[in-house]
Amino acid sequence: MANLSTVSRTDLEAMGKKEFLLSLQTMSPEAVKRFKSMRKLPDDLARELESYLVKIQQVQTKNSKAPKRPKTSKAPAPKQAKKPSVAADDNYVPFPDRFKAWWNGTELPKGKDGTIQKHARAPKPSVGKPASPVLQPEEPVDWPDKIRERVWGEDFALPGRASVIMSMAKAADLQPDDVVADILPECTGPAKALAAKHGVPVTVLLQQETLDKFKLEKQKAEKANAGKDPDNTEPKVDLALLDLGKPDFGIRSFDKMLCREVMCFIPERSEFLKAAAAGLRGGGRFVFYDVMEMGDGPEPDAVVAWREAEPIPPNLWTVSEYTKHLFDARLETKSNSNMTKSYISLVEADWRRVMDGLATDPLPREGVDALMAEGRIWQSRLAALKTGRIGLVRFVTSLRTIRSLSGPS
C-alpha cells in the first residue's frame, strides 16, 4: 500500500481506485482530511476521497447520536461484568480481508463491520509472562524475494512449483543420460526437483546479479555446514552465467533445454534462439513457454496496462512469427500448445493460498508493501491473459537437420 503523503503527482495519476481506497483506509480521519487540504488530486480520485470522507462523517455522526440512558430516581442496578466484545464489533477490518477484497475486486463488508478503524488493533498484552525481547535481524530482509517465495514456494519464482518443469521434461522426452539446461528461472527449485526425480545433471543459467546472489547463499551454507558430513543426497545442480548481450550456451552442450516466460523480455531474441540451437545436441529438444500475441488490431486496456506494469517492457511475437524465427535459427517446431487457461489456474491457486495464510502468518509493513507490489504485477498479467488478446504458448522444438545434396562425381 502506498503512503499517500509521500506519493508523487505522477504516481497518484497512475494509481487505481482500489489501491487509492485501500491506502486511505490505513489513515486516520484527521490524516485523510489533512491530506485532502494539502494535495490536488485527479478528478476520479478526488471523487473517491469525497465519498470516503462522507462515509467517515456518517459513522461519526451515528456514534455521536447514540441515545443516552435517562436518569431515574431508582437506585442504580448493580453493574454487570462487561462482556468481551466480538472481534468484528471493534470496527476493524483486518488486512487479510482488505487484501482479499482488493485482489478480487469486491467491496468490503457493509455497515459497522466494514468500517476501517483509524488505528490498527493493538495486540493484547500477555498476562503473567514477561515481554520477549525484540531481536534485531542480523541482515536486512529482502522482502520482494521473501514475498516471491511465499507466493510461489520456497526456492521458486514462478507459478506451478515443480509441476511445470516436470511437464516440460515429459514434453522434451527426457532420458536418463540427458544433460539439461534450465534457462533464466531466477530460482533453483525447479532444477533441484527435476534432478532429484530423474537423476539427471541440470545447469541453471542465470544473469550476473542473480548468479552472484545464489553463489553467496551457497558460500554461507557451506560455511554453516563446515565440519559436518557432506550430504551426498543433494541433486546435481550447477550454476552458470548467461549474458543476454552475448548469449552463449556452448556448442552441443545440452540434450534438453528448458525456458519459461522470459523470452518476450529478451531484447535480441533472434540471437538468443540461434545460440540455443548451437548449444543443443543432435536429437535434443528445446522446450519453452512464452507470452505471445493472439490477435490483431488495437489492444484492450488490460493489455496496455499490463505492458506498463511490467518492470521490463515485453516485445511479443505471434505464433507464426515464432515459428519463422525458430526455423531461421535451425530449430524445427514439433508442436505448440496454448497453456493460458491452465496457467491462469496455477496463478490463482497460489494467490489463494497466500491470502488464506495471511490471517495466521501476518506480515510487517515492509512485507505488506512488497506483497502489494507483487500483487499489482500479477493482477495485471492475469487481467491481460483473460482478454484472450495475449496468451501463454508452449513450444516443443528440436535441432533441424540440414541435408546437402551432391551431384554425381
N, C-alpha and C positions, 0 to 999 in steps of 0.2 A: 504494500500500500504506500502511496506517495505521501510525503509530508507537504501538504498544500502551502504551508507558509514559506517554503523554500523553492517550490516548483516554478520554473520559468514560464513566461507567457507562451512560448512556442510549445512547451510540454503540455500546458493547460489546454491549448487549442487542439492538440493531438489526443488528449485524454478522452476516453469513452465515458458515457454517462454512468455506467455501472461502477467503474473504478472511482470516479469522482464522488459518487454517493457513498461508496464503501469507505473512502478516505474521510469524508465529512463525519461519518458515524463514529470515528475514533476520536473526534474532538468534542470538547465541552461546548454547551450552547454559547457561553461567553466568547470562546475562541472562534466559533463559527461567525458570530456577529462581528467580531473584530476583523476576521478575515474578509468579510463582505465589504467593510468600510475601507479596507486597505488595498484591495485588488480589483482591477477591472477585468471582467470575465467575458468570454464569448457568450452570445445570446442564449444558446441552448443550455450552457452550464449555469448562466445567471438565473434562468427559469427553474432549473433543478434546485439551486440554492434557495430561491424564494419559497418554493414548495416545501423544502425541508424545514425552513425556519417557521413556516405556518404550522407544520406538524408539531414542532417543538413547543410553539406557543399554545397550541391546543392542549397538549399534555400538561403543561404548567398551569393553564387556566383550570383544567379539570381537577387537578390536585388541590388548587387553592380554594375551589368551591365545595370541597367535601363538607357535608353537614356536620355541625358540632353538636354534641350531646347537650340538651337543655339542663339547666340547673334545677334541682328539686330539693324539697325540704327533707326528703327521706334521708336516712343515714346511708352513706355510700356502701354499696355491696362490697364484700371483701374481694380484693384483687385476685384474679386467677393467674396462674403461671402463663406467660406468653408463649403461644405455640410457635415453634420454629417455622420460619417462612419457607415455602417451597422455593426451589432454585429459580423457577420461572417467574415467581412473584416479585423479584427484585428488579424487573425491567431490563435485565441484562441478556443480550443475545450473544452467546459465546462465539468466538472466532470460527470454530469448525462449521457452525450453522451459517454464519455470514459468508464464508468461503464457498460452501455448497450452493448458496443462493446466487452468488456471483458467477460461479462456474456454470451452473445450469441455466442461468438467465431467468431465474424465478424471483418473486417478491419475498421479502421477509414476512414472517407471520404478522397478521393484522392485529390491532388492538394493543393492549398493555404489554403482552409478551413480545411484541415486535418492536417496542421502543428501545433504542440503544441508550443505555445509561452513560452519563458523561464520564464516568470513571470505570475502569475495569474492576471486576470483583476482586477484592483483596483476599489472599489466602487466609484461611483460619489458622490462628496460632495453635501450635501443638501444646497440649496440657501435660505438665509433668516431665517434659523432655527438654533438655537444653537445646537451643538452636544450633544446628550443624554449621560449622564454619564454611564460608563460601570459598571454594577452591578456584583460584585463577588458573585458566588454561596456560600451559607452557608455551603453546604456539597459537597464533590467531587461527580461527576456524575458517576454512574455505567453504562458506555457506553455499554458493552455487554448486560446488561439487557434491556437498553433502545432500543437497536437495535432489540432484540428479540420481544419486544412489537411493534416496528414499523413494523416489517415484519409480525408477526402473529396476532397482535391486542392487545389492552390493556388488561393485565391480562391473556394473553395466551402465550404459549411457543411452540406450535406445529401447523402444518397446519390444516386448516379447521375450525378454531374458534369453535363455539358451535355446528356446524352441525355434527361433527364426534361423539361427545358423545351422541347426540340425536339419531343418527343411532344405536349406541351401546345399548342404553337403549331400543330401539324398538326390537333389536335382542334378548335382555335379557328378553323381555316381562315384562317390568317394571309395577308394580302395585301401586295403591295409598298409600298402607300401607307399602311399602318396605323401608328398611334401606339400604343405598347404600355406597359403598367404592370406591373412585377414587384413584388409586394407582400410586404414583410417577410421577405426571404430571408436577412438577416444576412450577405450577401456580394454581390459584384458579378459573380462569374464567370458565372452563368447569363445575365445580361443582356448581358454583353460577347459571349458566344458566340452568342446569338440575333441581336444587332445585326450582328456580323461576318458571319454566314452569310446573313442575309436583307436586310441593308442598311436596316433599319428603326430609327427612334429608339426607345430604351427608357428609361423613367424608373423608377429603383429607389426605392421608397417605404420609408423606414426610420424607426424610432423615434429619439428625440433622441440617446441615448447612442451608438448605432451610427453615426448620421449624423455626429456630431462626430468619431468615430474615423476614418471614411473621408475626411472633409474635411481632417483633419490629415495623413493619409498623402498625400493629393493635393498639399497645400501643400509637403510635404517633397520629393516627386518633382519638382514644378515648380522648386523651389529648386535641386535637384541638377542639373536639366537646363537651368538658366539659361544663355543664350548659345548653346545648341545649336539646330539647325534643328528646328522643331516636327514631330512625327510625325503626318502627315495620314492615316495608315492606321488610327489608333485608332478603334474603333467608337463610334458616337454613343450615349453613355450619360450620363444626368443623374441627380443625387441630389436627393431631395426629402423633406420631413418628413411623417410620418403620425402624428398624435396619436390614440391609440386611445381617449382620453377623449372626444374630439370628432372622429371620423373624417370626413375631407373629401377627396374625390377631384376636387373641382371639378364643374362642370356640363358634361356631354357632352365630356369631355376626352380619352377614350381609345377606340380601336376594339377593342382587346383588353386584358383584364385577367387576370393570372395570379397564383395564390397557392398556396403549398404548406405543408401540415401545421402551420399555426399557428392556424387559426381556432378550434380547440377550446380554445385558451388565451385567447381574447379575451373579456373579461367581458360587454360589451354587443354581442353578435354580431348581434342583430336590427338595431340601429342601423348596424352596420358594413355589413350587406347592403343596407340602404336607401341608404347613402352610395355604395356600389359601383354600384348601379343608376343613381343620379343622375349618376355620372361616366362612364357607358357611353354611347357614341353609338349612334344607331339602326342596326340591322344588325350591331352589335358582339357580342362574346361575352365572358363571364366564365367562366374555367375554373379550377377549384381542386381540390386534394386535401385531405382531412381525415380524422382518425381518428373513427370512428363506432361506436355501439352496434349489434351484430349479433344480439342475442338478449335474452331476458327472464330474470328470476329472479336469484338470488344470483350474484355474480361469482366466478370462480375465484380462488384465492390469487394466481396470477401476475398477474392484472389488478389486484387490490388492491395488490400490491407495486409494480406499475408506477405506479399513481396516487401512491403515497407517494414514489417515487424521482424523479418529475418535479420540476424546480425550481419550476414553476408548476402548481397543481392543474388538471387538464383537466376540462372540462364537455362531456360527449359528448351528441350528438343521434343519433337513429336516422335512417335514410334518409328515412322518411316525414315525420319532424319537419322535416328539412332542406327537403324538397320544399314543405311548407306555409309555412315561413318565407321561402323564396325567392319563392313566389307572392305572399305579403303584401308583399314588397319590390319587386314588379313585375318579377321575374325568372322566366322560363319555363325549366323543365328540359328540355333537348334529349335528354340521356342521362345515365346514371350507370353506372359500372363498378367492380367490386371489383378493386383493384390489389394486394391484400395479398400474394399469392404472389410476384409479380414484384418487389415492394418488398423482401420478405424476402431474396430472392436478391441484390438490389443491395447491401443492407447487409452480408450475409455475405461477398460478394466483396470489398468494400472492407476489411473487417476482416482477411480472409485475407491481403490484400496488405500490410497493416500488420505482421502477425505475421511474414510472410516477410522483411520488410525490417529487423526488429529486430536480426538477427544481424550484418548488415553496416553498419547505421546506428544504433548504440546511443543510449540516452537517459541524461541525468544524472538524479539522484534527483528533482529537481523535475519533469522531463519524465515520469518513471515515475509519479509521483503524479497528474499531470494525465491521463495515459493511463488509469490505473486508474479515475479519476473518470468520464471519458467512457465507458469500457468498461462501468461499472456501469449507467449510464443506458441504454445501447443494449442491454445484456443483458436488462434488464427490459422494454424495448419489444418486443424480439423474442419473449421468452417470452410476453408478453401477446397479441401478434398471433397466435402459433402456437396459442393456445387456441381461436381462432375466435370468441371472445365479443366481441372488437372487431375492426375491420378498417379498412383504408385504402381510401377510395372516392373516385373522381374524378367530379366533376360538370361537365357542359358546359351552360351556361345562356346565354340571350340576353334582351334587354330585351323585356318583354311589352307589346304594343301594346294600349292601351285605346281601344276604339271607342265613340263615343257615338251613340245613335240619337235622331233628332229627328222629331217628328210633322209632319204636313202643315202648311204655312204658312197 
